[in-house]
Amino acid sequence: MKVAELNFTVMYQKYITIEADDLTELLKDKIEVHQDDCYAVCSAYCTEDGMLMFNVLSIGNSWETCLRGMDNPEMLGFFTMEQVFNR
């Protein structure tokens, strides 16, 4: 069974905090990124072709206080599975 057939975006929603390190630099067009911002709160979803993606909701300097950007009505950015796991 294909992941797309499971209606992943409808049936499953999970928020995770990832150690994004240098990936936060990719978000500079949406939010001010500080040198110590190395964590990102993300939600995971699958594209129609089955690719796992992470949309960034907020960033911060620790996983406990990763809230900057949470009040933004738009996503701060998107990371692919390869970007997150192969950095």
PDB file with SEQRES, HELIX, SHEET and CRYST1 records, atoms N, CA, C and O in Angstrom:
SEQRES   1 A   87  MET LYS VAL ALA GLU LEU ASN PHE THR VAL MET TYR GLN          
SEQRES   2 A   87  LYS TYR ILE THR ILE GLU ALA ASP ASP LEU THR GLU LEU          
SEQRES   3 A   87  LEU LYS ASP LYS ILE GLU VAL HIS GLN ASP ASP CYS TYR          
SEQRES   4 A   87  ALA VAL CYS SER ALA TYR CYS THR GLU ASP GLY MET LEU          
SEQRES   5 A   87  MET PHE ASN VAL LEU SER ILE GLY ASN SER TRP GLU THR          
SEQRES   6 A   87  CYS LEU ARG GLY MET ASP ASN PRO GLU MET LEU GLY PHE          
SEQRES   7 A   87  PHE THR MET GLU GLN VAL PHE ASN ARG                          
HELIX    1 AA1 VAL A    3  LEU A    6  5                                   4    
HELIX    2 AA2 PHE A    8  MET A   11  1                                   4    
HELIX    3 AA3 ASP A   21  LEU A   27  5                                   7    
HELIX    4 AA4 MET A   81  PHE A   85  1                                   5    
SHEET    1 AA1 4 TYR A  15  GLU A  19  0                                        
SHEET    2 AA1 4 TYR A  39  CYS A  46 -1                                        
SHEET    3 AA1 4 LEU A  52  GLY A  60 -1                                        
SHEET    4 AA1 4 GLY A  77  THR A  80 -1                                        
CRYST1    1.000    1.000    1.000  90.00  90.00  90.00 P 1           1          
ATOM      1  N   MET A   1       0.845  -1.182   0.000  1.00  0.00           N  
ATOM      2  CA  MET A   1       0.000   0.000   0.000  1.00  0.00           C  
ATOM      3  C   MET A   1       0.887   1.241   0.000  1.00  0.00           C  
ATOM      4  O   MET A   1       1.861   1.319   0.749  1.00  0.00           O  
ATOM      5  N   LYS A   2       0.547   2.198  -0.834  1.00  0.00           N  
ATOM      6  CA  LYS A   2       1.287   3.450  -0.904  1.00  0.00           C  
ATOM      7  C   LYS A   2       0.918   4.343   0.272  1.00  0.00           C  
ATOM      8  O   LYS A   2      -0.210   4.318   0.765  1.00  0.00           O  
ATOM      9  N   VAL A   3       1.901   5.137   0.712  1.00  0.00           N  
ATOM     10  CA  VAL A   3       1.655   6.061   1.818  1.00  0.00           C  
ATOM     11  C   VAL A   3       0.532   7.031   1.461  1.00  0.00           C  
ATOM     12  O   VAL A   3      -0.259   7.406   2.327  1.00  0.00           O  
ATOM     13  N   ALA A   4       0.455   7.436   0.208  1.00  0.00           N  
ATOM     14  CA  ALA A   4      -0.588   8.368  -0.220  1.00  0.00           C  
ATOM     15  C   ALA A   4      -1.982   7.782  -0.019  1.00  0.00           C  
ATOM     16  O   ALA A   4      -2.935   8.518   0.235  1.00  0.00           O  
ATOM     17  N   GLU A   5      -2.105   6.467  -0.130  1.00  0.00           N  
ATOM     18  CA  GLU A   5      -3.398   5.819   0.056  1.00  0.00           C  
ATOM     19  C   GLU A   5      -3.847   5.820   1.514  1.00  0.00           C  
ATOM     20  O   GLU A   5      -5.022   5.590   1.800  1.00  0.00           O  
ATOM     21  N   LEU A   6      -2.932   6.073   2.428  1.00  0.00           N  
ATOM     22  CA  LEU A   6      -3.259   6.087   3.850  1.00  0.00           C  
ATOM     23  C   LEU A   6      -3.822   7.430   4.305  1.00  0.00           C  
ATOM     24  O   LEU A   6      -4.184   7.588   5.471  1.00  0.00           O  
ATOM     25  N   ASN A   7      -3.897   8.397   3.394  1.00  0.00           N  
ATOM     26  CA  ASN A   7      -4.359   9.743   3.744  1.00  0.00           C  
ATOM     27  C   ASN A   7      -3.592  10.286   4.947  1.00  0.00           C  
ATOM     28  O   ASN A   7      -4.183  10.749   5.922  1.00  0.00           O  
ATOM     29  N   PHE A   8      -2.272  10.219   4.857  1.00  0.00           N  
ATOM     30  CA  PHE A   8      -1.378  10.599   5.948  1.00  0.00           C  
ATOM     31  C   PHE A   8      -1.698  11.979   6.498  1.00  0.00           C  
ATOM     32  O   PHE A   8      -1.740  12.151   7.717  1.00  0.00           O  
ATOM     33  N   THR A   9      -1.922  12.960   5.650  1.00  0.00           N  
ATOM     34  CA  THR A   9      -2.145  14.321   6.134  1.00  0.00           C  
ATOM     35  C   THR A   9      -3.473  14.464   6.857  1.00  0.00           C  
ATOM     36  O   THR A   9      -3.628  15.374   7.672  1.00  0.00           O  
ATOM     37  N   VAL A  10      -4.427  13.598   6.585  1.00  0.00           N  
ATOM     38  CA  VAL A  10      -5.724  13.672   7.248  1.00  0.00           C  
ATOM     39  C   VAL A  10      -5.723  12.859   8.540  1.00  0.00           C  
ATOM     40  O   VAL A  10      -6.251  13.307   9.557  1.00  0.00           O  
ATOM     41  N   MET A  11      -5.136  11.677   8.501  1.00  0.00           N  
ATOM     42  CA  MET A  11      -5.233  10.754   9.622  1.00  0.00           C  
ATOM     43  C   MET A  11      -4.130  10.918  10.659  1.00  0.00           C  
ATOM     44  O   MET A  11      -4.302  10.484  11.798  1.00  0.00           O  
ATOM     45  N   TYR A  12      -3.017  11.523  10.307  1.00  0.00           N  
ATOM     46  CA  TYR A  12      -1.863  11.530  11.198  1.00  0.00           C  
ATOM     47  C   TYR A  12      -1.258  12.921  11.242  1.00  0.00           C  
ATOM     48  O   TYR A  12      -0.903  13.486  10.208  1.00  0.00           O  
ATOM     49  N   GLN A  13      -1.143  13.463  12.427  1.00  0.00           N  
ATOM     50  CA  GLN A  13      -0.515  14.766  12.593  1.00  0.00           C  
ATOM     51  C   GLN A  13       0.372  14.680  13.813  1.00  0.00           C  
ATOM     52  O   GLN A  13      -0.099  14.347  14.900  1.00  0.00           O  
ATOM     53  N   LYS A  14       1.631  14.970  13.653  1.00  0.00           N  
ATOM     54  CA  LYS A  14       2.569  14.877  14.757  1.00  0.00           C  
ATOM     55  C   LYS A  14       3.496  16.078  14.717  1.00  0.00           C  
ATOM     56  O   LYS A  14       3.992  16.470  13.661  1.00  0.00           O  
ATOM     57  N   TYR A  15       3.715  16.640  15.866  1.00  0.00           N  
ATOM     58  CA  TYR A  15       4.634  17.758  15.982  1.00  0.00           C  
ATOM     59  C   TYR A  15       5.899  17.268  16.648  1.00  0.00           C  
ATOM     60  O   TYR A  15       5.848  16.604  17.683  1.00  0.00           O  
ATOM     61  N   ILE A  16       7.029  17.593  16.060  1.00  0.00           N  
ATOM     62  CA  ILE A  16       8.307  17.166  16.602  1.00  0.00           C  
ATOM     63  C   ILE A  16       9.264  18.347  16.647  1.00  0.00           C  
ATOM     64  O   ILE A  16       9.150  19.289  15.862  1.00  0.00           O  
ATOM     65  N   THR A  17      10.197  18.282  17.564  1.00  0.00           N  
ATOM     66  CA  THR A  17      11.275  19.257  17.609  1.00  0.00           C  
ATOM     67  C   THR A  17      12.515  18.564  17.074  1.00  0.00           C  
ATOM     68  O   THR A  17      12.932  17.525  17.584  1.00  0.00           O  
ATOM     69  N   ILE A  18      13.098  19.156  16.038  1.00  0.00           N  
ATOM     70  CA  ILE A  18      14.300  18.569  15.446  1.00  0.00           C  
ATOM     71  C   ILE A  18      15.486  19.476  15.718  1.00  0.00           C  
ATOM     72  O   ILE A  18      15.334  20.687  15.880  1.00  0.00           O  
ATOM     73  N   GLU A  19      16.667  18.879  15.766  1.00  0.00           N  
ATOM     74  CA  GLU A  19      17.892  19.662  15.848  1.00  0.00           C  
ATOM     75  C   GLU A  19      18.254  20.037  14.417  1.00  0.00           C  
ATOM     76  O   GLU A  19      18.811  19.227  13.675  1.00  0.00           O  
ATOM     77  N   ALA A  20      17.938  21.260  14.039  1.00  0.00           N  
ATOM     78  CA  ALA A  20      18.058  21.696  12.652  1.00  0.00           C  
ATOM     79  C   ALA A  20      19.423  22.289  12.323  1.00  0.00           C  
ATOM     80  O   ALA A  20      19.819  22.300  11.157  1.00  0.00           O  
ATOM     81  N   ASP A  21      20.147  22.778  13.318  1.00  0.00           N  
ATOM     82  CA  ASP A  21      21.467  23.384  13.147  1.00  0.00           C  
ATOM     83  C   ASP A  21      21.493  24.372  11.980  1.00  0.00           C  
ATOM     84  O   ASP A  21      20.812  25.396  12.016  1.00  0.00           O  
ATOM     85  N   ASP A  22      22.282  24.062  10.940  1.00  0.00           N  
ATOM     86  CA  ASP A  22      22.454  24.988   9.819  1.00  0.00           C  
ATOM     87  C   ASP A  22      21.219  25.104   8.927  1.00  0.00           C  
ATOM     88  O   ASP A  22      21.157  26.012   8.098  1.00  0.00           O  
ATOM     89  N   LEU A  23      20.246  24.224   9.069  1.00  0.00           N  
ATOM     90  CA  LEU A  23      19.024  24.330   8.263  1.00  0.00           C  
ATOM     91  C   LEU A  23      18.223  25.585   8.606  1.00  0.00           C  
ATOM     92  O   LEU A  23      17.465  26.083   7.773  1.00  0.00           O  
ATOM     93  N   THR A  24      18.387  26.102   9.834  1.00  0.00           N  
ATOM     94  CA  THR A  24      17.657  27.319  10.203  1.00  0.00           C  
ATOM     95  C   THR A  24      18.068  28.498   9.328  1.00  0.00           C  
ATOM     96  O   THR A  24      17.295  29.441   9.162  1.00  0.00           O  
ATOM     97  N   GLU A  25      19.272  28.458   8.769  1.00  0.00           N  
ATOM     98  CA  GLU A  25      19.729  29.525   7.870  1.00  0.00           C  
ATOM     99  C   GLU A  25      18.827  29.641   6.641  1.00  0.00           C  
ATOM    100  O   GLU A  25      18.716  30.718   6.056  1.00  0.00           O  
ATOM    101  N   LEU A  26      18.192  28.559   6.251  1.00  0.00           N  
ATOM    102  CA  LEU A  26      17.305  28.565   5.088  1.00  0.00           C  
ATOM    103  C   LEU A  26      16.005  29.324   5.350  1.00  0.00           C  
ATOM    104  O   LEU A  26      15.233  29.573   4.424  1.00  0.00           O  
ATOM    105  N   LEU A  27      15.764  29.691   6.602  1.00  0.00           N  
ATOM    106  CA  LEU A  27      14.510  30.347   6.983  1.00  0.00           C  
ATOM    107  C   LEU A  27      14.645  31.858   7.105  1.00  0.00           C  
ATOM    108  O   LEU A  27      13.697  32.526   7.517  1.00  0.00           O  
ATOM    109  N   LYS A  28      15.795  32.408   6.760  1.00  0.00           N  
ATOM    110  CA  LYS A  28      16.072  33.835   6.971  1.00  0.00           C  
ATOM    111  C   LYS A  28      15.122  34.767   6.230  1.00  0.00           C  
ATOM    112  O   LYS A  28      14.948  35.914   6.641  1.00  0.00           O  
ATOM    113  N   ASP A  29      14.513  34.308   5.162  1.00  0.00           N  
ATOM    114  CA  ASP A  29      13.580  35.173   4.435  1.00  0.00           C  
ATOM    115  C   ASP A  29      12.241  35.313   5.151  1.00  0.00           C  
ATOM    116  O   ASP A  29      11.456  36.198   4.811  1.00  0.00           O  
ATOM    117  N   LYS A  30      11.962  34.453   6.140  1.00  0.00           N  
ATOM    118  CA  LYS A  30      10.685  34.493   6.874  1.00  0.00           C  
ATOM    119  C   LYS A  30      10.820  34.988   8.306  1.00  0.00           C  
ATOM    120  O   LYS A  30       9.869  35.537   8.863  1.00  0.00           O  
ATOM    121  N   ILE A  31      12.010  34.798   8.919  1.00  0.00           N  
ATOM    122  CA  ILE A  31      12.189  35.134  10.332  1.00  0.00           C  
ATOM    123  C   ILE A  31      13.662  35.451  10.582  1.00  0.00           C  
ATOM    124  O   ILE A  31      14.547  34.935   9.899  1.00  0.00           O  
ATOM    125  N   GLU A  32      13.908  36.301  11.564  1.00  0.00           N  
ATOM    126  CA  GLU A  32      15.282  36.604  11.952  1.00  0.00           C  
ATOM    127  C   GLU A  32      15.877  35.380  12.646  1.00  0.00           C  
ATOM    128  O   GLU A  32      15.338  34.889  13.637  1.00  0.00           O  
ATOM    129  N   VAL A  33      16.984  34.905  12.112  1.00  0.00           N  
ATOM    130  CA  VAL A  33      17.637  33.713  12.651  1.00  0.00           C  
ATOM    131  C   VAL A  33      18.874  34.144  13.427  1.00  0.00           C  
ATOM    132  O   VAL A  33      19.725  34.858  12.897  1.00  0.00           O  
ATOM    133  N   HIS A  34      18.974  33.711  14.680  1.00  0.00           N  
ATOM    134  CA  HIS A  34      20.127  34.010  15.520  1.00  0.00           C  
ATOM    135  C   HIS A  34      21.148  32.884  15.419  1.00  0.00           C  
ATOM    136  O   HIS A  34      20.820  31.765  15.024  1.00  0.00           O  
ATOM    137  N   GLN A  35      22.380  33.193  15.779  1.00  0.00           N  
ATOM    138  CA  GLN A  35      23.470  32.216  15.700  1.00  0.00           C  
ATOM    139  C   GLN A  35      23.171  30.939  16.489  1.00  0.00           C  
ATOM    140  O   GLN A  35      23.533  29.843  16.060  1.00  0.00           O  
ATOM    141  N   ASP A  36      22.512  31.080  17.640  1.00  0.00           N  
ATOM    142  CA  ASP A  36      22.260  29.909  18.492  1.00  0.00           C  
ATOM    143  C   ASP A  36      20.937  29.200  18.204  1.00  0.00           C  
ATOM    144  O   ASP A  36      20.575  28.269  18.923  1.00  0.00           O  
ATOM    145  N   ASP A  37      20.216  29.617  17.177  1.00  0.00           N  
ATOM    146  CA  ASP A  37      18.971  28.938  16.800  1.00  0.00           C  
ATOM    147  C   ASP A  37      19.300  27.636  16.076  1.00  0.00           C  
ATOM    148  O   ASP A  37      19.694  27.641  14.910  1.00  0.00           O  
ATOM    149  N   CYS A  38      19.136  26.542  16.773  1.00  0.00           N  
ATOM    150  CA  CYS A  38      19.463  25.259  16.143  1.00  0.00           C  
ATOM    151  C   CYS A  38      18.355  24.219  16.302  1.00  0.00           C  
ATOM    152  O   CYS A  38      18.553  23.050  15.969  1.00  0.00           O  
ATOM    153  N   TYR A  39      17.198  24.630  16.805  1.00  0.00           N  
ATOM    154  CA  TYR A  39      16.061  23.717  16.949  1.00  0.00           C  
ATOM    155  C   TYR A  39      14.863  24.262  16.180  1.00  0.00           C  
ATOM    156  O   TYR A  39      14.690  25.474  16.050  1.00  0.00           O  
ATOM    157  N   ALA A  40      14.049  23.360  15.682  1.00  0.00           N  
ATOM    158  CA  ALA A  40      12.849  23.746  14.943  1.00  0.00           C  
ATOM    159  C   ALA A  40      11.694  22.823  15.326  1.00  0.00           C  
ATOM    160  O   ALA A  40      11.844  21.602  15.364  1.00  0.00           O  
ATOM    161  N   VAL A  41      10.536  23.430  15.610  1.00  0.00           N  
ATOM    162  CA  VAL A  41       9.315  22.653  15.815  1.00  0.00           C  
ATOM    163  C   VAL A  41       8.682  22.470  14.442  1.00  0.00           C  
ATOM    164  O   VAL A  41       8.445  23.440  13.721  1.00  0.00           O  
ATOM    165  N   CYS A  42       8.415  21.233  14.092  1.00  0.00           N  
ATOM    166  CA  CYS A  42       7.896  20.915  12.764  1.00  0.00           C  
ATOM    167  C   CYS A  42       6.681  20.002  12.868  1.00  0.00           C  
ATOM    168  O   CYS A  42       6.457  19.332  13.876  1.00  0.00           O  
ATOM    169  N   SER A  43       5.922  20.003  11.806  1.00  0.00           N  
ATOM    170  CA  SER A  43       4.867  19.028  11.607  1.00  0.00           C  
ATOM    171  C   SER A  43       5.273  18.209  10.389  1.00  0.00           C  
ATOM    172  O   SER A  43       5.849  18.751   9.445  1.00  0.00           O  
ATOM    173  N   ALA A  44       4.985  16.934  10.396  1.00  0.00           N  
ATOM    174  CA  ALA A  44       5.356  16.071   9.281  1.00  0.00           C  
ATOM    175  C   ALA A  44       4.138  15.788   8.410  1.00  0.00           C  
ATOM    176  O   ALA A  44       3.021  15.642   8.907  1.00  0.00           O  
ATOM    177  N   TYR A  45       4.371  15.713   7.114  1.00  0.00           N  
ATOM    178  CA  TYR A  45       3.301  15.358   6.182  1.00  0.00           C  
ATOM    179  C   TYR A  45       3.914  14.691   4.959  1.00  0.00           C  
ATOM    180  O   TYR A  45       5.124  14.771   4.744  1.00  0.00           O  
ATOM    181  N   CYS A  46       3.092  14.043   4.171  1.00  0.00           N  
ATOM    182  CA  CYS A  46       3.533  13.417   2.926  1.00  0.00           C  
ATOM    183  C   CYS A  46       2.947  14.165   1.744  1.00  0.00           C  
ATOM    184  O   CYS A  46       1.780  14.557   1.750  1.00  0.00           O  
ATOM    185  N   THR A  47       3.776  14.354   0.736  1.00  0.00           N  
ATOM    186  CA  THR A  47       3.291  14.938  -0.505  1.00  0.00           C  
ATOM    187  C   THR A  47       2.478  13.883  -1.250  1.00  0.00           C  
ATOM    188  O   THR A  47       2.455  12.716  -0.859  1.00  0.00           O  
ATOM    189  N   GLU A  48       1.820  14.297  -2.313  1.00  0.00           N  
ATOM    190  CA  GLU A  48       1.003  13.353  -3.085  1.00  0.00           C  
ATOM    191  C   GLU A  48       1.825  12.220  -3.682  1.00  0.00           C  
ATOM    192  O   GLU A  48       1.314  11.119  -3.888  1.00  0.00           O  
ATOM    193  N   ASP A  49       3.113  12.493  -3.965  1.00  0.00           N  
ATOM    194  CA  ASP A  49       3.958  11.438  -4.517  1.00  0.00           C  
ATOM    195  C   ASP A  49       4.694  10.636  -3.443  1.00  0.00           C  
ATOM    196  O   ASP A  49       5.600   9.863  -3.757  1.00  0.00           O  
ATOM    197  N   GLY A  50       4.306  10.818  -2.163  1.00  0.00           N  
ATOM    198  CA  GLY A  50       4.825   9.994  -1.085  1.00  0.00           C  
ATOM    199  C   GLY A  50       6.083  10.490  -0.411  1.00  0.00           C  
ATOM    200  O   GLY A  50       6.674   9.766   0.391  1.00  0.00           O  
ATOM    201  N   MET A  51       6.511  11.708  -0.712  1.00  0.00           N  
ATOM    202  CA  MET A  51       7.726  12.247  -0.110  1.00  0.00           C  
ATOM    203  C   MET A  51       7.430  12.822   1.275  1.00  0.00           C  
ATOM    204  O   MET A  51       6.518  13.635   1.426  1.00  0.00           O  
ATOM    205  N   LEU A  52       8.191  12.408   2.279  1.00  0.00           N  
ATOM    206  CA  LEU A  52       8.017  12.915   3.637  1.00  0.00           C  
ATOM    207  C   LEU A  52       8.623  14.307   3.746  1.00  0.00           C  
ATOM    208  O   LEU A  52       9.778  14.516   3.374  1.00  0.00           O  
ATOM    209  N   MET A  53       7.849  15.257   4.254  1.00  0.00           N  
ATOM    210  CA  MET A  53       8.279  16.648   4.390  1.00  0.00           C  
ATOM    211  C   MET A  53       8.047  17.113   5.821  1.00  0.00           C  
ATOM    212  O   MET A  53       7.205  16.571   6.537  1.00  0.00           O  
ATOM    213  N   PHE A  54       8.806  18.121   6.220  1.00  0.00           N  
ATOM    214  CA  PHE A  54       8.658  18.740   7.531  1.00  0.00           C  
ATOM    215  C   PHE A  54       8.404  20.224   7.324  1.00  0.00           C  
ATOM    216  O   PHE A  54       9.255  20.917   6.765  1.00  0.00           O  
ATOM    217  N   ASN A  55       7.258  20.727   7.759  1.00  0.00           N  
ATOM    218  CA  ASN A  55       6.994  22.157   7.672  1.00  0.00           C  
ATOM    219  C   ASN A  55       7.333  22.783   9.022  1.00  0.00           C  
ATOM    220  O   ASN A  55       6.923  22.290  10.072  1.00  0.00           O  
ATOM    221  N   VAL A  56       8.088  23.877   8.973  1.00  0.00           N  
ATOM    222  CA  VAL A  56       8.635  24.495  10.177  1.00  0.00           C  
ATOM    223  C   VAL A  56       7.643  25.498  10.746  1.00  0.00           C  
ATOM    224  O   VAL A  56       7.206  26.418  10.055  1.00  0.00           O  
ATOM    225  N   LEU A  57       7.290  25.309  12.022  1.00  0.00           N  
ATOM    226  CA  LEU A  57       6.351  26.186  12.717  1.00  0.00           C  
ATOM    227  C   LEU A  57       7.061  27.241  13.551  1.00  0.00           C  
ATOM    228  O   LEU A  57       6.580  28.369  13.660  1.00  0.00           O  
ATOM    229  N   SER A  58       8.210  26.887  14.146  1.00  0.00           N  
ATOM    230  CA  SER A  58       8.951  27.829  14.985  1.00  0.00           C  
ATOM    231  C   SER A  58      10.388  27.357  15.134  1.00  0.00           C  
ATOM    232  O   SER A  58      10.716  26.205  14.850  1.00  0.00           O  
ATOM    233  N   ILE A  59      11.249  28.284  15.591  1.00  0.00           N  
ATOM    234  CA  ILE A  59      12.650  27.961  15.838  1.00  0.00           C  
ATOM    235  C   ILE A  59      13.054  28.508  17.198  1.00  0.00           C  
ATOM    236  O   ILE A  59      12.350  29.332  17.782  1.00  0.00           O  
ATOM    237  N   GLY A  60      14.185  28.046  17.692  1.00  0.00           N  
ATOM    238  CA  GLY A  60      14.689  28.535  18.970  1.00  0.00           C  
ATOM    239  C   GLY A  60      16.044  27.954  19.297  1.00  0.00           C  
ATOM    240  O   GLY A  60      16.592  27.152  18.541  1.00  0.00           O  
ATOM    241  N   ASN A  61      16.586  28.374  20.447  1.00  0.00           N  
ATOM    242  CA  ASN A  61      17.928  27.939  20.831  1.00  0.00           C  
ATOM    243  C   ASN A  61      17.933  26.709  21.738  1.00  0.00           C  
ATOM    244  O   ASN A  61      19.003  26.206  22.083  1.00  0.00           O  
ATOM    245  N   SER A  62      16.759  26.219  22.127  1.00  0.00           N  
ATOM    246  CA  SER A  62      16.675  24.966  22.884  1.00  0.00           C  
ATOM    247  C   SER A  62      15.330  24.312  22.578  1.00  0.00           C  
ATOM    248  O   SER A  62      14.386  24.981  22.154  1.00  0.00           O  
ATOM    249  N   TRP A  63      15.254  23.023  22.792  1.00  0.00           N  
ATOM    250  CA  TRP A  63      14.010  22.334  22.455  1.00  0.00           C  
ATOM    251  C   TRP A  63      12.882  22.714  23.399  1.00  0.00           C  
ATOM    252  O   TRP A  63      11.712  22.563  23.048  1.00  0.00           O  
ATOM    253  N   GLU A  64      13.209  23.210  24.601  1.00  0.00           N  
ATOM    254  CA  GLU A  64      12.171  23.611  25.550  1.00  0.00           C  
ATOM    255  C   GLU A  64      11.563  24.973  25.222  1.00  0.00           C  
ATOM    256  O   GLU A  64      10.405  25.229  25.551  1.00  0.00           O  
ATOM    257  N   THR A  65      12.334  25.846  24.577  1.00  0.00           N  
ATOM    258  CA  THR A  65      11.875  27.217  24.316  1.00  0.00           C  
ATOM    259  C   THR A  65      11.867  27.529  22.826  1.00  0.00           C  
ATOM    260  O   THR A  65      12.209  28.640  22.422  1.00  0.00           O  
ATOM    261  N   CYS A  66      11.496  26.601  22.046  1.00  0.00           N  
ATOM    262  CA  CYS A  66      11.517  26.746  20.586  1.00  0.00           C  
ATOM    263  C   CYS A  66      10.186  27.334  20.110  1.00  0.00           C  
ATOM    264  O   CYS A  66       9.374  26.641  19.498  1.00  0.00           O  
ATOM    265  N   LEU A  67       9.974  28.624  20.398  1.00  0.00           N  
ATOM    266  CA  LEU A  67       8.668  29.238  20.148  1.00  0.00           C  
ATOM    267  C   LEU A  67       8.693  30.410  19.169  1.00  0.00           C  
ATOM    268  O   LEU A  67       7.632  30.874  18.752  1.00  0.00           O  
ATOM    269  N   ARG A  68       9.870  30.899  18.794  1.00  0.00           N  
ATOM    270  CA  ARG A  68       9.922  32.080  17.933  1.00  0.00           C  
ATOM    271  C   ARG A  68       9.406  31.748  16.538  1.00  0.00           C  
ATOM    272  O   ARG A  68       9.928  30.862  15.861  1.00  0.00           O  
ATOM    273  N   GLY A  69       8.379  32.470  16.127  1.00  0.00           N  
ATOM    274  CA  GLY A  69       7.742  32.237  14.844  1.00  0.00           C  
ATOM    275  C   GLY A  69       6.406  31.531  14.952  1.00  0.00           C  
ATOM    276  O   GLY A  69       5.676  31.428  13.967  1.00  0.00           O  
ATOM    277  N   MET A  70       6.077  31.041  16.140  1.00  0.00           N  
ATOM    278  CA  MET A  70       4.828  30.299  16.324  1.00  0.00           C  
ATOM    279  C   MET A  70       3.601  31.170  16.045  1.00  0.00           C  
ATOM    280  O   MET A  70       2.555  30.659  15.645  1.00  0.00           O  
ATOM    281  N   ASP A  71       3.727  32.478  16.256  1.00  0.00           N  
ATOM    282  CA  ASP A  71       2.590  33.373  16.022  1.00  0.00           C  
ATOM    283  C   ASP A  71       2.468  33.800  14.561  1.00  0.00           C  
ATOM    284  O   ASP A  71       1.531  34.515  14.205  1.00  0.00           O  
ATOM    285  N   ASN A  72       3.385  33.379  13.726  1.00  0.00           N  
ATOM    286  CA  ASN A  72       3.341  33.694  12.302  1.00  0.00           C  
ATOM    287  C   ASN A  72       2.247  32.846  11.644  1.00  0.00           C  
ATOM    288  O   ASN A  72       2.238  31.628  11.824  1.00  0.00           O  
ATOM    289  N   PRO A  73       1.327  33.455  10.888  1.00  0.00           N  
ATOM    290  CA  PRO A  73       0.247  32.669  10.273  1.00  0.00           C  
ATOM    291  C   PRO A  73       0.718  31.742   9.145  1.00  0.00           C  
ATOM    292  O   PRO A  73      -0.005  30.825   8.757  1.00  0.00           O  
ATOM    293  N   GLU A  74       1.920  31.975   8.620  1.00  0.00           N  
ATOM    294  CA  GLU A  74       2.463  31.132   7.552  1.00  0.00           C  
ATOM    295  C   GLU A  74       3.565  30.232   8.097  1.00  0.00           C  
ATOM    296  O   GLU A  74       4.165  30.522   9.132  1.00  0.00           O  
ATOM    297  N   MET A  75       3.819  29.152   7.398  1.00  0.00           N  
ATOM    298  CA  MET A  75       4.938  28.290   7.759  1.00  0.00           C  
ATOM    299  C   MET A  75       6.233  29.064   7.544  1.00  0.00           C  
ATOM    300  O   MET A  75       6.326  29.895   6.640  1.00  0.00           O  
ATOM    301  N   LEU A  76       7.227  28.789   8.374  1.00  0.00           N  
ATOM    302  CA  LEU A  76       8.522  29.450   8.221  1.00  0.00           C  
ATOM    303  C   LEU A  76       9.320  28.854   7.076  1.00  0.00           C  
ATOM    304  O   LEU A  76      10.178  29.519   6.494  1.00  0.00           O  
ATOM    305  N   GLY A  77       9.041  27.612   6.756  1.00  0.00           N  
ATOM    306  CA  GLY A  77       9.753  26.941   5.680  1.00  0.00           C  
ATOM    307  C   GLY A  77       9.425  25.465   5.659  1.00  0.00           C  
ATOM    308  O   GLY A  77       8.604  24.980   6.437  1.00  0.00           O  
ATOM    309  N   PHE A  78      10.080  24.761   4.757  1.00  0.00           N  
ATOM    310  CA  PHE A  78       9.853  23.333   4.576  1.00  0.00           C  
ATOM    311  C   PHE A  78      11.193  22.638   4.414  1.00  0.00           C  
ATOM    312  O   PHE A  78      12.071  23.130   3.705  1.00  0.00           O  
ATOM    313  N   PHE A  79      11.356  21.492   5.071  1.00  0.00           N  
ATOM    314  CA  PHE A  79      12.554  20.671   4.938  1.00  0.00           C  
ATOM    315  C   PHE A  79      12.150  19.310   4.393  1.00  0.00           C  
ATOM    316  O   PHE A  79      11.106  18.767   4.753  1.00  0.00           O  
ATOM    317  N   THR A  80      12.987  18.772   3.525  1.00  0.00           N  
ATOM    318  CA  THR A  80      12.767  17.409   3.051  1.00  0.00           C  
ATOM    319  C   THR A  80      13.343  16.426   4.064  1.00  0.00           C  
ATOM    320  O   THR A  80      14.115  16.812   4.943  1.00  0.00           O  
ATOM    321  N   MET A  81      12.974  15.180   3.941  1.00  0.00           N  
ATOM    322  CA  MET A  81      13.510  14.147   4.810  1.00  0.00           C  
ATOM    323  C   MET A  81      15.028  14.066   4.653  1.00  0.00           C  
ATOM    324  O   MET A  81      15.744  13.875   5.635  1.00  0.00           O  
ATOM    325  N   GLU A  82      15.516  14.211   3.428  1.00  0.00           N  
ATOM    326  CA  GLU A  82      16.952  14.150   3.179  1.00  0.00           C  
ATOM    327  C   GLU A  82      17.683  15.289   3.878  1.00  0.00           C  
ATOM    328  O   GLU A  82      18.755  15.078   4.444  1.00  0.00           O  
ATOM    329  N   GLN A  83      17.116  16.496   3.847  1.00  0.00           N  
ATOM    330  CA  GLN A  83      17.746  17.623   4.526  1.00  0.00           C  
ATOM    331  C   GLN A  83      17.849  17.374   6.025  1.00  0.00           C  
ATOM    332  O   GLN A  83      18.876  17.674   6.633  1.00  0.00           O  
ATOM    333  N   VAL A  84      16.808  16.835   6.617  1.00  0.00           N  
ATOM    334  CA  VAL A  84      16.783  16.618   8.067  1.00  0.00           C  
ATOM    335  C   VAL A  84      17.722  15.487   8.479  1.00  0.00           C  
ATOM    336  O   VAL A  84      18.452  15.623   9.461  1.00  0.00           O  
ATOM    337  N   PHE A  85      17.717  14.387   7.754  1.00  0.00           N  
ATOM    338  CA  PHE A  85      18.474  13.216   8.182  1.00  0.00           C  
ATOM    339  C   PHE A  85      19.886  13.135   7.622  1.00  0.00           C  
ATOM    340  O   PHE A  85      20.694  12.357   8.129  1.00  0.00           O  
ATOM    341  N   ASN A  86      20.210  13.911   6.593  1.00  0.00           N  
ATOM    342  CA  ASN A  86      21.540  13.833   5.975  1.00  0.00           C  
ATOM    343  C   ASN A  86      22.380  15.080   6.195  1.00  0.00           C  
ATOM    344  O   ASN A  86      23.281  15.355   5.402  1.00  0.00           O  
ATOM    345  N   ARG A  87      22.117  15.822   7.221  1.00  0.00           N  
ATOM    346  CA  ARG A  87      22.905  17.037   7.437  1.00  0.00           C  
ATOM    347  C   ARG A  87      24.162  16.756   8.205  1.00  0.00           C  
ATOM    348  O   ARG A  87      24.940  17.673   8.472  1.00  0.00           O  
TER     349      ARG A  87                                                      
END                                                                             
